[in-house]
Amino acid sequence: MNGFEFYAPGRIIFGLGSISRLAELAAGLGRRALVAHSPGLDVDGLVKAPLSQVGVDSFILSVLGEPTLESVDLAVQYSRSHSCDCVISLGGGSAIDTGKAVSVLHVNPGQVLDYLEVVGSGKSIQLPGLPHIAVPTTSGTGAEATRNAVIGVPQKSVKVSLRSPYLFPSIALVDPQLTISLPPGVTASTGLDALTQLVEAYISNKANPFSDAFCRAGLKCISRSLRQAFRHGEDLEARQDMSLAALMSGLALANARLGLVHGFAGVIGGMFNAPHGAICAALLPGVMEANVEALRDAGSSQPALDRYLEISRLLTGDPAVVDDDGTEWVRQLCKELSILPLSSFGISSSIFPEIVEKALRASSTQGNPVVLPDDRLFRILEQAL
C-alpha cells in the first residue's frame, strides 16, 4: 500500500431538515455573507430571512451558468466591494464552485487566471479563503466536498480547475429535502455524474483505502436508489441515498484521481453547451468497456480488473457476475433514464481529433488505470454519438 493523505471539508452536516441550521452556522462565521445561488430557489425564505434574524447581512449573487473567468472575477469584485466576510453557496455544482472560487480569491490577490492550471499561471493559493458554507440542492457533483472549482475558459473552449485544499468549504450542509423538486432529467444526469465519479475514483491509479470505502458505499446507494429517485422524486429515502452518494463521490474524487470519462467531459463541456452529467453518462459505458478489454489484454494480474469485478458486484448485487457485467448494468441504466447521445448536443465525428488531442492532456485522464490507443478513444466517442 502506498502512503496517502486525506482531505475533507472542515465539517459535514447531513440530514433531512438540516437547512434549518444555516443561520446559526453562518452567524458563527461572519456578519456580511455573499450568497451565491442557482436560479429558481427560494433564496429569501431559505437564506436571506433567516440570516437577517441572526444579524447577518446577505448580498445575493445569482449564478446563471457554469462559472467562467469573467463571471468569477465579477463575483470576486462584488464580494470585495461589499466587504463580505463569509460565503454561502446554495444550488448545484456551478453555484458551489463559484462560492469556492470567491472564497479564496476574495483573500488572495490577483484574478482567477493567475491561479488556473493549463491555461493560466498556475500560481499556488497561499492564504485560506473566507469561511464558506456549501449547500447542495442537486445530488451529483459532490462539489460541497471537493478541493477544486471547475472554471470555463470560453476563449480557449476548455474547462480547467482551480485547485487548493483551501477550496474545501468550511461546512458542507447537505439536506436531501432540498432535492425533492429536482425534475427527472436533472436527477438522472446529476446521479450519473456521481456514479461516474465513484467508478473512476475506485479504479483510479491514486485510489486509497479511505476513498475506496466511500466509493463502495456510494455505489450501493446509487444501485438501489437512482432509478427510484428518477421515477418517484418525492421518495425521501431514495433522495437521502442519492445525496449521500453524491457527497461520498466528492470525498472520493478529492482524494483519488478520476479517469478518462472526466478527461473527455472536461474537453467536451468546454467546447459545447452540454450538461456535465449528461456527457459523463453518454461516455461511461464505453469507457468502462474499453478499460476492461485493455486490462484483460494486458495479461497477468491487473488490480484494476479486480476492481471492475467488484463494481459489477456492487451495482448488480450479484456475487456471480463477471468484470464487464457492470458495464451492461450502466448501459441499461442510461437507457432507462433516457440519457441523450452526444449528437444531441451538436457533437459530430468531425471534431473527434480535437477532442482526443485535448483529452489526452487532461489531468483527469492521467488517473485512468490503463493507457488506451487513439483508435480506441475514437471508438468510445463514436459509441457515445
N, C-alpha and C positions, 0 to 999 in steps of 0.2 A: 504494500500500500504506500502510495506517495503521500508526503505531507500536504496539508491543505489549510486554508483559512476559511472562516465562515462569517459572512456579513448579513445583517438584517436591519430592518427599521428599529429605531430606539425602543418602540413599544408597539405591540399589536393588540387591538381590542376588537373582538369578533362576537357577533351575536345579534339576533333579532331585537330591534328597538334601540340598538346602541347609538344611533344617531342622536338620541335624546341627551347624550353626554357631551355633544360637541361644544356647547357654550362653556360649560365648566372647564373643559380641557383647554379651550382657546384662552380663557381668562388667565390660565396659569402660564401662558406663553407670551402674551403681549396685549397691547391696547389698541393697535391700529392694524387691522388684518386686510391683506389683499385676498379677495375671494375669486379664484379662477374657476369658472364653471362651464359645463356643457350646456347648450341651448335646451329649452323645454323643461327645465327643472324649476321647482318652486323655491327659488333661492331666498325670497323674502321669508317664507314660512320655515324653511329648513335651517337657514343660516342667519340672515340679517336680523330678524326679530329676536331670536334667542341671544345673539351676540349683544344686541342693544340692551337687553335686560341685565346683562352682567357687566355693562360698561365698556364693551369693546366696539370701537367704530369699524365699519366694514366698507371697503372700497371694491366695487363689483367690476369684474372683468369677464365678459362673455368670450369664450374660446370657440370660434366659429368653425374651425377646421384643425387639421393636424398642424402642430407648431412648425414655423419656418424661421429662417434667420430674421426676417423683418418683424414677424409677429412677436417673437421672443424679445427682441431688442426694444420694441414698443412697450411690451408688458413690463420690462425692467424699468424703463423710463417712467411709466405710470406708477410703479411701486415706489421708486425713489422720490418722485415728485410729491407723493402723499406721505412720505416718511413712514412707510409701513414697517412694522417690527415683527410681523409674523405672516404666514401664508396659510390659506386653506384652499385646497383644491377639491372640487366636487364634480364627479362625472366619469366619463370614460378615460381611456389612456391619454387622449390628446390634452384634456384639461389637467390631468395629474402630471403629465410630462411638462406642461407649461408651468405648473406650480413648482415643480422641482427645479426647473431651469431658473425661474425668477428667484427662488430662494437663495441659490448660490451666487447668481450674477448680481443681485442687489448688493452683495457684500464685496465680491471680488471685482477689481477694476477691469475696464475694457468691455468688449462686445462678445456675443456668443461665438463668433467666428474665431476669436482668439483661442478658444478652448476646444474647438471641434477636431476630431480625428479625421484623417483622409483629406478633407478639403480645406481645413483651417490650419492654424499654427500649432495646434495640439498642446498648448500650454497646460500645465497641471493647475488644478484649482487648489489654492493654498489655504483659504480660510473657510471655516464652517459657515453654512448659509443661515438664513433666518429660520427660526422654528417653523415647522411645516406639518400640518395635519392633512393627510390624503384620505379622501372618502370616495371609494369607487361606487359607481352606480351600474356598472356592467360586470360580467363575470368572464373575463378573458385575458386581458393584457397582463394582469398581475403587477401593473406599474406602481401600485402602492407599496411594493416590496422589492423594488429593483434599484440599482445604483446607476442607472443611465436614463437619459431622456433622448428620445428619437426626434431629430430636427430635420425638416425638409430643406433642401437647398435647390430651389427651382431653377436657378441659373445653370446648375450642372446636372439637373434631372436625377438627383440622388437623395437618399435619406442617410444620415450618419448620426452617430451617438455622441452626446456629451456624457462623459463618464467620470465618476468620482465617488468614493464612499460617502462624501458629503451630500450626495444627492438623495440618499436614503431619507424618507420622511421621518420626522421626529416621532410621529404617531401615525400608524395605519389603522383607520377606523372603518371596519368592514361590517356593514349592516345588510344582510341579504334581503331584508324587506324593501330596500331601495331598488332592487332589480325586478320586482314583481311586474312592473309595467313595461318591461322590455318586449318589443314585438318579436315574433318568432324568428324573423330573418336575422335580427341582431343577436338574439340568443344563440342561433346556430353559428354565425361567423365568429363571435367572441368565444363561444365554447370550444370551437375547433382551434382557435388560436391557443387557448390554454392547453388543449390536447397536444398540439404540435410542440409547445414549449416543454411539456412533460416528457414526451417521447424523445425529443432531441437532447434535452439535458441528461436523460438517463443513458443514452448511448454515446454521449459526448466523450471526447478523449480527456476531458477535465472533470469528469464526474467524481464525486467523493461520497463517503458513507452518509453524510448529512443530506446532501442533495438527493441521493438515491432514495432515502426514506420518504422525502416529500414527494418524489416522483411516483413511487409505488402507491402511496395513499391517494394522491391526486388522480391517478389513472383509475383507481377503483371508484372514486366519486363520479368521474365522468362516465364510466362504463354503466353505472346504474341510474344516472340521473340526467344526462344531457337530452336524451330522447324525451323524457318526461317533462323537462323544463320547456322544451320546444313545443310539445303538444298541449301542455297544461301549465301555462305560465304562472298560474295562481298557486301552484303546489309549493308550499313553503319548504317542505323537506327537500325537494329537488333543487330549489333555489339556494338553500343553505349548502348543499353538496357542491353546486357549481361555484358559489362564492368561495368556498374553501379550496376547491380545486384550482381556481384562478390565483388565489393567494399563494398556494403551495407552488404553483408553476413559476410565480415571480421569485419566490425564495430559491427555487432550484436554479433558474437561469442566472440569478445574480451571483451564484457560487459555482456554476459549471458553465461551460460554453454551450452554444446552441449547435446548429448544423446547416446543411445545405438548403433546407426549406427556407430558413430565415436569410441565408445568403442570397437566394433568389428573390425573396419577398421584399427585402430592403431595396434592391435594384428596381424591381417592377413597380413598387409603390412610389418610387421617386420619378418614374417615367410616365405612369398612368394614374388616373384618378380612380383608384380601386381600393376598397377596404382591406386593411392588412389581414384580418382574419379570413376573409374570403380568398385571398391569394394563397395563404398558407393551406387552407382546406383543399384547394384545387391541386396543389403540388404534393401534399403529404403522402398520398398513397403511392405515387410514382417514385418519390424519393425513398420511401421505405422499401419498395420492391427492388430498386436499383442497388441500394446498400446491402440488402440481404444477398442478392445474387453475387455482388462483388466480394463480399465476405466469404461466401461459400467457395468461390473460385480461388480465393487466396490460399485455401487449404490450411492444414494443421489447425491448431487451436486458435480460435478467434473469440476473445471475450465479448466483443460487441454482438456477435451472433447469438451467444447465450442470452444476452440482454434482450435481443429481439424476441427470443423464445419466451422470456419472462413477460415481456409486454403483451405477447399474444395470450398468455395465460391470464394476465390481469384484466385484459379487455373482454375476453370471451367468457371467463370464469370456468374454462375447461382445461383441466390439467393434462389432457391427452393431445393438445394441439401441437402443431409444428411451427417453426420460426416465422413462416410467411402467412400464417392464418390471421395474425394481427393486421396485416396489410389488407386482406379481404374484409375484415371487420370494419376497418376505417373506410374502405371504398364503399361498402354498403351503407354505412352511416351517412356519408356525404350524399348519397342518392336520396336517402330518406329525409334528409334535412334540406333538400333542394339547393345544394351548393352549385353556383354558376361556374361554367368553364371560363378560362382566361379570355377566350374570344369575345365573351360578352362585355368586356371592358375595352374593346378595341385593339387587343393584342393579336398580332399575326406572326407567322413564322419568319417574315422578312426582318424582324427586329431581334430574332434569336441570337445572332452572332454578338450583338452588342450586350444583350442580357448576360450571356455566358461569360464574355470577357470581364464584365464588371463583377459578376457574382464570384468568379474565381479569386478576386482581390478582396472580397468582403470579409470582415473579421469573423462573422458567424460561420462562414464556410470552413474556416480553419479548425473548427471544432468537430467537423464531420469525422466519423470513425474510419473512413476509408476514402482514398482519392479516386474519383471516378473519371474515366476518359471523356474527352469532349463529345464524342458521338453519343455516349450515354446521357450526358447532360442535355443534349438536343432532344433526345427521345423523351426525357422527362417532361420537357416543355411541350413537346408535341402531344403527349398523352393528356396534359392539362388543358389543351385547347378544346 
